[in-house]
Amino acid sequence: MKVENSYRVRLLDGLAQALESKRYRAITLADIAAAARVSRRTFYEHFQSKDDCLLALADYTSKGMMVAVLDVSSSTKTWPELVRDITQAYLSFIESKPHLMRALYIDLAALGESGVEMRRKVAEQFAVFLQKQVEQQRAQDNTLQSLSLQMSMALVAGINELILYELTEKDNGSLMALAPTAEELIHRVAAGQK
């Protein structure tokens, strides 16, 4: 079981490595298998297709991103500190993997219903996380408003659209430049400002 999971992770890492030098649509199963140092047969033992591997990579990556934001979360921080730290951790994680994140933001959507469902799942995971952070902070800051899941999803979607725009820009600016806008958006919505 552990070896099987190890091969699966190696294949996910193999796809991520391949994305460093090629666009997703140009990547072959041979590229992924070579980067993972496994056979094509091993690939097919874990994934039905390259698209299936990309979906699994999106899920795997979102878990890594969640670990990054959980690492900076703390109930002892003030709301502004927490928003700043979570926003910076989120953007730093994405910025550290530009080719992978570009594929997850763009190519995942091209997979049809399964890609859209994965994007929704990942967005909802972060929306629920944001909701919980607001609720925890409300105990110390009565100016904060509860966030519905829909409002939290809208926040995450808005920030992700800003990220997508930056990932597709040709000048490859730093995603960290989005931090003030993302933070302001979160503050305004959590404070019930219109």
C-alpha positions in Angstrom: 0.0 0.0 0.0 2.8 2.4 1.0 4.7 1.6 -2.2 1.6 2.1 -4.3 1.0 5.5 -2.7 4.6 6.3 -3.3 4.3 5.6 -7.0 1.1 7.7 -7.2 2.9 10.7 -5.5 5.9 10.2 -7.9 3.5 10.4 -10.8 1.9 13.5 -9.5 5.4 15.0 -9.0 6.3 13.8 -12.5 3.4 15.7 -14.1 4.4 18.8 -12.0 8.0 18.5 -13.2 6.9 18.1 -16.8 4.8 21.3 -16.5 8.1 23.2 -15.8 9.2 22.7 -19.4 6.0 22.0 -21.4 2.4 23.2 -21.6 -0.1 20.7 -20.3 -1.5 19.8 -23.7 2.0 19.0 -25.1 2.9 16.7 -22.2 2.7 12.9 -23.0 2.3 10.0 -20.7 5.9 9.1 -21.6 7.0 12.6 -20.2 5.2 12.0 -17.0 6.5 8.4 -16.6 10.1 9.5 -17.4 9.9 12.4 -14.9 8.5 10.0 -12.2 11.1 7.3 -13.2 8.4 4.7 -13.6 7.0 2.7 -16.5 3.9 3.6 -18.5 2.3 0.5 -17.1 2.8 1.9 -13.6 1.1 5.1 -14.7 -1.9 3.1 -15.9 -2.0 1.2 -12.5 -2.7 4.6 -10.9 -4.4 6.8 -13.4 -6.7 6.2 -16.4 -5.4 9.1 -18.4 -3.3 12.2 -18.3 -6.4 14.2 -17.5 -7.1 11.9 -14.5 -3.6 12.6 -13.3 -4.1 16.4 -13.6 -7.3 16.1 -11.5 -5.5 14.2 -8.8 -2.6 16.7 -9.0 -5.1 19.5 -8.4 -6.5 17.8 -5.3 -3.0 17.0 -4.0 -1.8 20.6 -4.6 -4.8 22.1 -2.9 -4.0 20.0 0.2 -0.5 21.3 0.2 -1.8 24.9 -0.1 -4.2 24.3 2.8 -1.3 23.1 4.9 0.5 26.4 4.0 -2.4 28.6 5.1 -3.1 26.5 8.2 0.5 26.9 9.3 0.1 30.7 9.5 -3.4 30.5 11.1 -3.6 31.3 14.8 -6.4 32.4 17.2 -3.9 34.6 18.9 -3.5 36.9 15.9 -5.6 39.9 15.3 -7.9 39.9 12.3 -5.7 42.2 10.2 -2.7 40.0 11.0 -4.5 36.8 10.2 -5.9 38.2 6.9 -2.4 39.4 5.9 -0.7 36.1 6.8 -3.2 33.9 5.2 -3.3 36.0 2.0 0.5 36.0 1.8 0.8 32.3 2.4 -1.8 31.6 -0.3 -0.2 33.9 -2.9 3.3 32.7 -2.0 2.4 29.1 -2.5 0.9 29.8 -5.9 3.8 32.1 -6.9 6.3 29.4 -6.0 4.8 27.0 -8.6 3.9 29.2 -11.5 3.8 26.6 -14.3 1.9 24.1 -12.2 -0.6 26.7 -11.0 -1.1 28.0 -14.6 -2.1 24.5 -15.6 -4.4 24.1 -12.6 -6.1 27.4 -13.3 -6.4 27.1 -17.1 -6.1 23.5 -18.2 -8.2 22.1 -15.4 -11.1 24.2 -16.6 -10.7 22.7 -20.1 -11.4 19.2 -18.8 -15.2 19.7 -18.8 -17.4 18.8 -16.0 -14.7 16.9 -14.0 -12.4 19.9 -14.2 -15.1 22.3 -13.1 -16.1 20.0 -10.3 -12.5 19.9 -9.0 -12.2 23.7 -9.2 -15.5 24.0 -7.2 -14.3 21.4 -4.6 -11.0 23.3 -4.1 -12.7 26.7 -4.0 -15.3 25.4 -1.5 -12.5 24.0 0.7 -10.9 27.4 1.0 -14.3 29.2 1.3 -15.2 27.0 4.3 -11.8 27.7 5.8 -12.3 31.4 5.4 -15.8 31.2 7.0 -14.3 29.4 10.0 -11.5 32.0 10.4 -14.1 34.8 10.5 -16.3 32.9 13.0 -13.3 32.3 15.3 -12.3 36.0 15.1 -15.8 37.3 15.8 -15.3 36.2 19.4 -12.6 38.9 19.8 -13.9 41.4 17.2 -17.6 42.2 17.2 -17.3 44.4 14.0 -16.9 41.3 11.9 -20.0 39.8 10.1 -20.6 36.1 9.6 -19.9 35.0 6.1 -22.4 32.7 4.3 -20.9 30.0 2.2 -22.0 31.8 -0.9 -20.3 35.0 0.1 -17.2 33.2 1.1 -17.2 31.4 -2.2 -17.6 34.7 -4.0 -14.5 36.1 -2.1 -12.4 33.0 -3.1 -13.6 33.2 -6.7 -12.9 36.9 -7.0 -9.4 36.5 -5.6 -8.8 33.5 -7.9 -9.9 35.5 -10.9 -7.3 38.1 -10.0 -4.7 35.4 -9.8 -5.8 33.9 -13.1 -5.4 37.3 -14.7 -1.9 37.7 -13.3 -0.9 34.1 -14.3 -1.9 34.8 -17.9 -0.3 38.2 -18.2 2.9 38.3 -20.3 5.0 40.5 -17.9 4.9 37.8 -15.2 4.6 40.2 -12.3 4.6 39.1 -8.7 1.4 37.7 -7.4 2.3 39.3 -4.1 1.3 42.6 -5.7 -2.3 41.3 -5.4 -2.1 41.0 -1.6 -3.3 44.5 -0.7 -6.4 44.1 -3.0 -7.2 40.6 -1.7 -6.8 41.8 1.9 -9.0 44.8 1.3 -11.7 42.7 -0.3 -11.7 40.2 2.6 -11.8 43.1 5.1 -14.7 44.9 3.4 -16.8 41.8 3.1 -16.1 40.6 6.6 -16.9 44.0 8.0 -20.2 44.1 6.1 -19.1 47.1 4.0 -20.8 47.8 0.7 
